[in-house]
Amino acid sequence: MLSGLVIVDKPQGWTSHDVVGRMRRLAGTRKVGHAGTLDPMATGVLVVGINKATRLLTYIVGTSKTYTATIRLGQSTVTDDAEGDVTATAGTSGVSEQAVYDGVAALTGDIQQVPSSVSAIKVNGERAYARVRSGEDVKLAARPVTIHRFEVHAIRRDPEADVVDLDVTVECSSGTYIRALARDLGNALGVGGHLTALRRTHVGPYSLDQARTLDQLAEELNVLEMSQAARALMPNRELSAEEATEISFGRRIAAGVAPGSPGAATADHPAAAFAPDGSLVALVADAGSFAKPVLVFAPGNGAPSAGNTAEG
């Protein structure tokens, strides 16, 4: 059965769910998922898992992301991006380059961010964007995010429209909303702001260099095999033949590092364990002097399913 990751270059105008639907048809299976939603306006890297590889997606969702984007200062929109109606405008002639750089610096590092009110976050069981569309005034709570890098590449002024466009790169933690960064930068400068373009270039270790368009994938389904995907995603552990057999049946083996070491694998951040032939056997976590499987991929009689190991 085909299993692995597909690094899709998502087209503009498609939802992440649309891409999953197309990939189900291309792969000939219903068991397809993605690792982190991209808004319809956005393009770029969308990591899709097929069959067994969907079990890797939870470990990809929490990785850092990198984007290139264009922020327009001087206009606010209801959605904080170009898909929403303009709700306010302000002159930008007084916005200096230094003020822009100072505003960007203030939004770099560990910050508290209020997501866009039209995000997919659920409020009392309903998506925030659905509540906004029904006329409700939605206020979401701030959440901690980390902006590892917020770099301005170009500042372009349009005197006729009285706006300033910024071409930027943002590297950030999972859960960051780039359109919220655009909104907050514009508000800090007193002129409002929104996102006019967004392209995701990296999700964890996976990049645009590996990505294929849906048309390309229709011609040749380029799948990153499970072992390759896991090797790039997390720490690696090479097993002996005996250890591979033990782990494949859900049994414990010796820890990969000394007990208490900061490099110990955990259930949230496991290591990928490989058999001598290079195949992915399991994801493992260290527990004191032992390591135990978190997920077992190797086929075998009585091999446990996800989260159901033989020993606790």
C-alpha positions as CSV (number, residue, x, y, z in Angstrom):
1,M,0.0,0.0,0.0
2,L,1.3,3.4,-0.9
3,S,2.4,5.4,2.1
4,G,4.4,8.6,2.5
5,L,4.4,12.4,2.4
6,V,3.6,14.5,-0.6
7,I,4.9,18.1,-0.5
8,V,2.3,20.1,-2.4
9,D,2.7,23.6,-3.8
10,K,-0.8,24.7,-3.0
11,P,-2.4,26.9,-5.6
12,Q,-4.1,30.2,-4.8
13,G,-7.9,29.9,-4.4
14,W,-7.8,26.3,-3.1
15,T,-8.6,25.4,0.5
16,S,-6.4,22.8,2.2
17,H,-9.4,20.5,2.2
18,D,-9.7,20.9,-1.6
19,V,-6.1,19.8,-1.9
20,V,-6.7,16.7,0.3
21,G,-9.7,15.8,-1.9
22,R,-7.6,16.0,-5.0
23,M,-4.8,13.9,-3.4
24,R,-7.3,11.3,-2.4
25,R,-8.2,10.8,-6.0
26,L,-4.6,10.9,-7.2
27,A,-3.5,8.4,-4.5
28,G,-6.6,6.2,-4.8
29,T,-7.2,6.2,-1.0
30,R,-9.5,8.0,1.5
31,K,-6.7,8.0,4.1
32,V,-5.2,11.4,3.4
33,G,-4.6,14.3,5.7
34,H,-2.6,17.5,5.8
35,A,-0.2,19.1,8.4
36,G,-1.4,22.7,8.9
37,T,-4.0,24.7,7.1
38,L,-3.2,27.3,4.5
39,D,-5.8,30.0,3.7
40,P,-7.3,30.0,0.2
41,M,-5.4,33.2,-0.7
42,A,-2.0,31.6,0.3
43,T,0.2,29.4,-1.8
44,G,3.1,27.2,-1.1
45,V,4.1,24.2,1.0
46,L,1.3,22.0,2.2
47,V,2.5,18.7,3.6
48,V,0.1,15.9,2.9
49,G,0.2,12.4,4.4
50,I,-1.0,9.2,2.6
51,N,-2.1,6.1,4.5
52,K,0.3,5.2,7.3
53,A,2.2,8.5,6.9
54,T,-0.9,10.3,8.2
55,R,0.5,9.2,11.6
56,L,3.5,11.4,11.1
57,L,1.4,14.5,10.6
58,T,0.8,15.3,14.3
59,Y,4.6,15.7,14.6
60,I,4.8,18.0,11.6
61,V,2.0,20.4,12.7
62,G,4.0,21.8,15.6
63,T,7.2,22.5,13.6
64,S,8.2,26.1,12.6
65,K,7.0,27.6,9.4
66,T,8.6,30.2,7.0
67,Y,6.7,32.5,4.7
68,T,7.3,35.3,2.2
69,A,4.5,37.9,2.3
70,T,3.5,41.4,1.2
71,I,1.9,43.6,3.9
72,R,0.0,46.7,2.8
73,L,0.0,49.6,5.2
74,G,-2.7,52.3,5.1
75,Q,-5.7,49.9,4.7
76,S,-7.5,47.6,7.2
77,T,-9.8,44.8,6.1
78,V,-12.4,42.7,7.9
79,T,-10.3,39.6,7.3
80,D,-6.9,41.2,7.8
81,D,-6.0,40.1,4.2
82,A,-6.9,41.0,0.7
83,E,-10.0,38.8,0.6
84,G,-12.0,41.0,2.9
85,D,-13.6,44.4,2.4
86,V,-11.6,47.5,3.4
87,T,-13.0,48.8,6.7
88,A,-10.6,51.8,7.2
89,T,-8.0,53.8,5.4
90,A,-5.3,56.2,6.7
91,G,-2.6,58.3,5.1
92,T,0.9,56.8,5.1
93,S,3.0,59.8,4.2
94,G,4.1,60.1,7.8
95,V,5.3,56.5,8.1
96,S,9.1,56.5,8.0
97,E,11.3,53.6,7.1
98,Q,12.7,53.7,10.6
99,A,9.2,53.5,12.1
100,V,8.6,50.4,10.0
101,Y,11.8,48.7,11.2
102,D,11.0,49.6,14.8
103,G,7.5,48.2,14.4
104,V,8.8,45.0,12.9
105,A,11.4,44.6,15.7
106,A,8.6,45.0,18.3
107,L,6.8,42.1,16.7
108,T,9.9,39.8,16.7
109,G,10.6,37.2,19.4
110,D,8.1,35.9,21.9
111,I,4.8,37.8,21.6
112,Q,1.1,37.6,22.5
113,Q,-1.0,37.5,19.3
114,V,-4.7,37.8,18.9
115,P,-5.7,35.6,15.9
116,S,-7.8,37.0,13.1
117,S,-11.5,36.9,14.0
118,V,-12.1,35.1,10.7
119,S,-9.8,32.2,11.6
120,A,-10.8,28.6,11.8
121,I,-10.4,28.6,15.6
122,K,-13.5,27.2,17.3
123,V,-15.6,29.3,19.6
124,N,-18.1,27.2,21.6
125,G,-18.0,24.5,18.9
126,E,-18.3,26.8,15.9
127,R,-15.6,28.2,13.6
128,A,-14.8,31.9,14.4
129,Y,-15.2,32.8,10.7
130,A,-18.7,31.3,10.6
131,R,-19.7,33.5,13.5
132,V,-18.3,36.6,11.9
133,R,-20.2,35.8,8.6
134,S,-23.4,35.5,10.6
135,G,-22.9,39.1,11.9
136,E,-21.4,38.3,15.3
137,D,-18.6,40.4,16.7
138,V,-16.0,37.8,17.6
139,K,-13.2,38.5,20.0
140,L,-10.5,35.8,20.4
141,A,-8.0,35.5,23.2
142,A,-4.4,36.3,22.7
143,R,-2.0,33.4,22.6
144,P,1.8,33.1,22.8
145,V,3.7,32.7,19.6
146,T,7.3,33.1,18.6
147,I,8.5,35.1,15.6
148,H,12.0,33.8,15.0
149,R,12.7,36.1,12.1
150,F,10.7,39.1,10.6
151,E,12.8,40.6,7.8
152,V,11.8,43.5,5.5
153,H,13.2,43.1,2.0
154,A,11.6,46.1,0.3
155,I,9.5,49.1,1.2
156,R,7.4,50.3,-1.8
157,R,5.4,53.5,-1.6
158,D,2.4,54.3,-3.8
159,P,1.7,58.0,-3.5
160,E,-1.4,57.8,-5.7
161,A,-3.1,55.2,-3.5
162,D,-1.4,56.5,-0.4
163,V,-0.3,53.0,0.8
164,V,3.0,51.4,1.6
165,D,3.7,47.8,0.6
166,L,6.3,45.7,2.5
167,D,7.9,42.6,1.1
168,V,8.9,40.4,4.1
169,T,10.0,37.0,5.2
170,V,8.6,35.6,8.5
171,E,9.9,32.5,10.3
172,C,7.6,31.6,13.1
173,S,6.3,29.0,15.5
174,S,3.2,26.9,14.8
175,G,0.0,28.7,15.4
176,T,1.2,32.1,14.2
177,Y,-1.2,34.1,11.9
178,I,0.8,36.2,9.4
179,R,-2.2,38.3,8.6
180,A,-2.5,39.1,12.3
181,L,1.1,40.3,12.1
182,A,0.2,42.6,9.2
183,R,-2.8,43.9,11.1
184,D,-0.7,44.5,14.3
185,L,2.1,46.2,12.4
186,G,-0.3,48.6,10.7
187,N,-2.1,49.3,14.0
188,A,1.2,50.0,15.8
189,L,2.1,52.5,13.0
190,G,-1.4,54.1,13.3
191,V,-2.4,53.5,9.7
192,G,-3.8,49.9,9.7
193,G,-2.6,47.1,7.6
194,H,-3.4,43.8,5.9
195,L,-1.9,41.0,4.0
196,T,-2.0,41.1,0.2
197,A,0.2,38.0,-0.6
198,L,1.4,35.0,1.3
199,R,3.6,32.0,0.2
200,R,4.7,29.3,2.6
201,T,8.3,28.3,1.8
202,H,9.1,25.8,4.6
203,V,7.2,23.5,7.0
204,G,9.8,22.1,9.4
205,P,12.4,20.4,7.2
206,Y,10.2,20.3,4.1
207,S,10.6,23.1,1.5
208,L,9.4,24.5,-1.8
209,D,12.3,22.8,-3.4
210,Q,10.6,19.5,-2.7
211,A,7.1,20.7,-3.6
212,R,5.1,19.8,-6.7
213,T,2.0,21.5,-8.1
214,L,-1.2,19.5,-8.4
215,D,-0.8,19.3,-12.1
216,Q,2.7,17.9,-11.7
217,L,1.5,15.4,-9.2
218,A,-1.3,14.3,-11.6
219,E,1.4,13.4,-14.1
220,E,3.8,11.8,-11.6
221,L,2.8,11.2,-7.9
222,N,6.0,12.2,-6.2
223,V,5.9,10.6,-2.7
224,L,8.5,11.0,0.0
225,E,8.8,7.5,1.4
226,M,8.1,7.1,5.1
227,S,11.7,6.4,6.2
228,Q,13.0,9.5,4.3
229,A,10.2,11.7,5.7
230,A,10.9,10.6,9.3
231,R,14.7,10.9,9.0
232,A,14.3,14.6,8.0
233,L,11.7,15.3,10.6
234,M,13.1,14.0,13.9
235,P,16.2,12.6,15.7
236,N,17.2,9.2,14.3
237,R,18.0,6.0,16.1
238,E,19.6,3.0,14.4
239,L,18.5,-0.3,15.8
240,S,20.1,-3.7,15.8
241,A,18.1,-6.5,14.3
242,E,17.2,-7.7,17.8
243,E,16.1,-4.3,18.9
244,A,14.0,-3.8,15.8
245,T,12.2,-7.1,16.5
246,E,11.5,-6.1,20.1
247,I,10.2,-2.7,19.2
248,S,8.0,-4.0,16.4
249,F,6.2,-6.1,19.0
250,G,5.8,-3.2,21.4
251,R,8.5,-4.3,23.8
252,R,11.0,-2.0,25.5
253,I,14.7,-1.8,24.6
254,A,17.6,0.1,26.2
255,A,17.3,3.9,26.1
256,G,19.0,5.7,23.3
257,V,20.7,8.2,25.6
258,A,21.8,8.2,29.2
259,P,18.9,8.6,31.7
260,G,18.2,12.3,32.3
261,S,20.1,13.5,29.3
262,P,18.6,16.6,27.6
263,G,18.8,14.8,24.3
264,A,16.3,12.1,25.5
265,A,13.4,11.4,23.1
266,T,9.9,12.1,24.5
267,A,6.4,11.1,23.6
268,D,5.8,14.6,22.2
269,H,9.2,14.7,20.5
270,P,10.1,11.1,19.7
271,A,13.0,9.7,17.8
272,A,12.6,7.7,14.5
273,A,13.9,4.2,15.0
274,F,15.2,2.4,11.9
275,A,16.0,-1.3,11.2
276,P,19.4,-2.3,9.8
277,D,17.9,-2.3,6.3
278,G,16.9,1.4,6.8
279,S,13.2,0.9,7.1
280,L,11.2,2.9,9.7
281,V,10.2,0.5,12.5
282,A,8.7,2.9,15.1
283,L,8.8,6.3,16.8
284,V,10.3,5.8,20.3
285,A,10.5,7.7,23.5
286,D,13.1,7.3,26.2
287,A,11.8,6.5,29.7
288,G,14.7,6.3,32.2
289,S,17.0,3.5,31.2
290,F,14.5,2.1,28.6
291,A,13.0,3.3,25.4
292,K,9.5,2.3,24.4
293,P,7.5,2.7,21.2
294,V,5.1,5.6,20.7
295,L,4.0,4.5,17.3
296,V,4.9,1.2,15.6
297,F,5.0,1.1,11.8
298,A,6.7,-2.2,11.1
299,P,4.4,-5.0,10.1
300,G,4.4,-8.0,12.4
301,N,2.2,-10.5,14.2
302,G,0.7,-8.7,17.2
303,A,2.4,-5.4,16.5
304,P,0.5,-2.8,18.6
305,S,-1.5,0.0,17.0
306,A,-0.8,3.7,17.6
307,G,-0.6,4.5,21.3
308,N,-1.2,0.9,22.4
309,T,2.1,-0.5,23.4
310,A,2.7,-3.8,25.2
311,E,4.4,-2.2,28.2
312,G,3.7,1.2,29.8
